[in-house]
Every structure is written in C-alpha cells, then in structure tokens.
C-alpha cells in the first residue's frame, strides 16, 4: 500500500513538472505532426527513460543532503520561497518559440535516441527531484529502501510519460494554439505552486 502511495505521489509531481511547454514535450508534439504518432511515441519513450534514470539518481543520493537535522528544518522554510518563486515564474512566463526541427527522415531508433538526447540535456530534472526528495522526507514521506526509490522513480517516469503522450495526442492542437496553451498552463501552475507555498506556511505555523 505504501509503495502505491509514493508511486502516485511521484507520478503526480512528475506530471506537474513535465506539463509546461518546453523542449521535450514540444519536440514530442512536433515530431508527431511531422512524422506521425509512432514517431512521437518513440521520442516520448526515450525521454521517459531519462526521467526514470535522473529521478533514481537524485533520490538514491538524497541522504547525502540529510546528514544534518538542520537541513530538514531548513527545507521546510526554503520550500516556501521556492514555491513562491516558481509561482511568480510561471505567472509572468511568456512562450518563446524554439527553432524549427529538421524534417529529415528518422527511423524508430533515431526518434527514440532523439528523446533520450533532448531529455538528457534537461539537467533541471536532477535538482527538481533532489529538492522534492528533501521536501518529501522533511514532511514524513519516506523512501528508505532501494525498492521505495524504484517505485518512486517508476512513478516519476510514468507521470512524465502520461504528459508526453498527451502532447502526442494533442500535438496538432498544441502547436497550432501554442500561445494560448502556454498561457493557461503557466497560470494554472502558478496557482498550484502558490497554493503549495500557503500550505507550507500553515504547516510551519502549526508545527507539523
């Protein structure tokens, strides 16, 4: 039962992290439009492998950051400012088009490799999960064994894959309405992160 809980928590936070329009999901959408659904799925699958690997690495070495009890307390306070910063970032963020991808022929393996390559360059996945891992542990969401970390990493991978496949399914609409989609996605995430900041303030105020 606990594995199911941490799996779903990881999947939810991963989906939130993957939702904003960025290089990975935009590449998935554009590849789907230009080369078909299968090509988009292959790019999404490649990116998902990296999501799993980066999450596992971040969570596996998380105890390195928790040797001092002061860190755990500091995370609770730092989380407030990070959530507010993220809320402000997404509220005022404006979409900037990326350079158009080349339209040459791609095999299944090359589409898969494209997904791996693009996701591997997204190094923000590591600090994202390091911070979340620290915040989880400071809020009694434990992952003390290799099995716990494996389930959280699988949840992270599948949460991201769900969003990537959503971009495959809605690729044409998303690219065609990119400005509006980006606007509403960013505003929604801004409200979500601000809400998390408020919850964190309440937790500190009441000592739980």
C-alpha positions in Angstrom: 0.0 0.0 0.0 2.8 2.4 0.9 4.5 1.7 -2.4 1.3 2.6 -4.2 1.2 5.9 -2.3 4.7 7.0 -3.1 4.3 5.8 -6.7 1.2 8.1 -7.1 2.9 11.0 -5.3 5.9 10.8 -7.6 3.7 10.4 -10.7 1.7 13.5 -9.8 4.8 15.7 -9.2 6.5 14.4 -12.3 3.4 15.2 -14.4 3.3 18.7 -13.0 7.0 19.2 -13.8 6.5 17.9 -17.3 3.3 19.8 -18.1 4.8 23.2 -19.0 5.6 23.6 -22.7 9.4 23.0 -23.0 11.9 21.4 -25.3 10.9 17.8 -24.5 7.2 17.9 -24.9 7.3 20.4 -27.7 9.7 18.1 -29.6 7.3 15.2 -28.9 4.4 17.3 -30.4 6.4 18.5 -33.4 7.7 15.0 -34.2 4.2 13.6 -34.0 3.0 16.3 -36.5 5.9 15.8 -38.9 6.4 12.0 -38.7 3.3 10.5 -37.2 2.1 9.2 -33.9 4.6 6.4 -33.7 7.5 8.8 -34.1 6.1 11.0 -31.3 5.7 7.9 -29.0 9.3 6.9 -29.6 10.5 10.3 -28.7 8.3 10.3 -25.6 9.6 6.8 -24.6 13.2 7.9 -24.9 12.6 10.9 -22.8 10.9 8.8 -20.2 13.9 6.6 -19.8 16.0 9.6 -18.8 13.2 10.8 -16.5 13.5 7.5 -14.7 17.3 7.5 -14.5 17.6 11.1 -13.3 14.9 10.6 -10.6 16.5 7.4 -9.4 20.0 9.1 -9.1 18.6 12.1 -7.3 16.6 10.1 -4.8 19.3 7.4 -4.2 21.8 10.0 -3.1 19.4 12.2 -1.2 20.7 11.1 2.2 23.9 12.9 1.4 21.9 16.1 2.0 20.2 15.0 5.2 23.2 14.2 7.4 22.4 17.3 9.5 19.0 17.7 11.1 19.2 21.4 10.4 18.8 20.7 6.7 15.4 19.1 7.2 14.2 22.1 9.1 15.7 24.5 6.5 14.0 22.7 3.7 10.6 23.5 5.1 11.4 27.2 5.1 13.2 27.2 1.8 10.3 25.4 0.2 8.1 28.4 0.8 10.4 30.7 -1.2 10.9 28.2 -3.9 7.2 27.6 -4.4 6.6 31.4 -4.5 9.5 31.8 -6.9 8.0 29.1 -9.2 4.5 30.6 -8.9 5.9 34.0 -10.0 8.0 32.5 -12.7 5.0 30.7 -14.3 2.6 33.6 -13.8 4.8 36.0 -15.8 6.4 33.5 -18.1 5.8 34.0 -21.9 6.3 31.4 -24.5 9.3 31.8 -26.8 9.2 29.6 -30.0 12.1 27.2 -30.3 14.0 26.8 -33.6 12.1 24.6 -36.1 13.3 21.0 -36.1 14.8 19.4 -39.2 12.4 17.4 -41.3 14.8 14.7 -42.5 13.8 11.0 -42.3 14.1 9.4 -38.8 13.9 5.7 -38.0 12.2 4.4 -34.9 15.6 4.1 -33.2 16.6 7.6 -34.1 13.3 9.0 -32.8 14.0 7.1 -29.6 17.5 8.4 -29.5 16.2 11.9 -30.1 14.0 11.6 -27.0 16.9 10.4 -24.9 19.2 13.1 -26.2 16.8 16.0 -25.6 15.8 14.7 -22.1 19.5 14.1 -21.1 20.2 17.8 -21.8 17.4 18.8 -19.4 19.5 18.8 -16.3 16.8 20.6 -14.3 15.3 17.2 -13.7 18.1 16.4 -11.2 17.7 19.5 -8.9 13.9 19.2 -9.3 13.9 15.7 -7.7 16.7 16.5 -5.2 14.6 19.3 -3.9 11.4 17.2 -3.9 13.2 14.3 -2.2 14.4 16.6 0.6 10.9 18.1 0.9 9.2 14.7 0.9 11.5 13.5 3.8 11.0 16.7 5.8 7.3 16.0 5.5 7.4 12.3 6.5 7.1 10.9 3.0 9.8 8.2 3.4 11.7 6.3 0.7 14.4 4.5 2.7 15.0 1.4 0.7 16.1 0.7 -2.9 12.5 -0.7 -3.6 11.0 2.6 -2.4 13.2 4.6 -4.6 12.5 2.2 -7.5 8.7 2.7 -7.1 9.1 6.5 -6.9 11.3 6.5 -10.0 8.8 4.4 -11.9 6.0 6.8 -10.8 8.1 9.7 -12.0 8.7 8.1 -15.3 5.1 7.1 -15.9 3.8 10.6 -14.7 6.1 12.2 -17.3 5.1 9.7 -20.0 1.5 10.4 -19.4 2.1 14.1 -20.1 4.3 13.3 -23.1 1.6 11.1 -24.6 -0.9 13.8 -24.0 1.3 16.0 -26.2 1.4 13.2 -28.8 -2.4 13.0 -28.8 -2.9 16.8 -28.9 0.2 17.6 -30.9 -1.5 19.5 -33.7 -3.8 21.4 -31.4 -0.9 22.3 -29.0 1.4 23.6 -31.7 -1.4 25.4 -33.5 -2.6 27.1 -30.3 0.8 27.3 -28.6 0.4 30.8 -27.2 -3.0 30.1 -25.5 -2.0 26.6 -24.3 1.2 28.1 -22.8 -0.7 30.9 -21.1 -3.3 28.8 -19.4 -0.8 26.1 -18.4 1.5 28.6 -16.9 -1.3 30.4 -15.0 -2.5 27.0 -13.6 0.9 26.0 -12.4 1.4 29.4 -10.8 -1.7 29.0 -8.8 -0.7 25.4 -7.8 2.8 26.4 -6.6 1.4 29.4 -4.7 -1.1 27.1 -3.0 1.8 24.8 -2.0 3.6 27.8 -0.5 0.5 28.6 1.6 0.2 25.0 2.8 3.8 25.0 3.8 3.4 28.2 5.8 0.4 26.7 7.6 2.4 23.5 8.3 5.3 25.5 9.9 2.9 27.8 11.8 1.2 24.8 13.4 4.3 22.7 13.8 3.5 19.7 11.6 
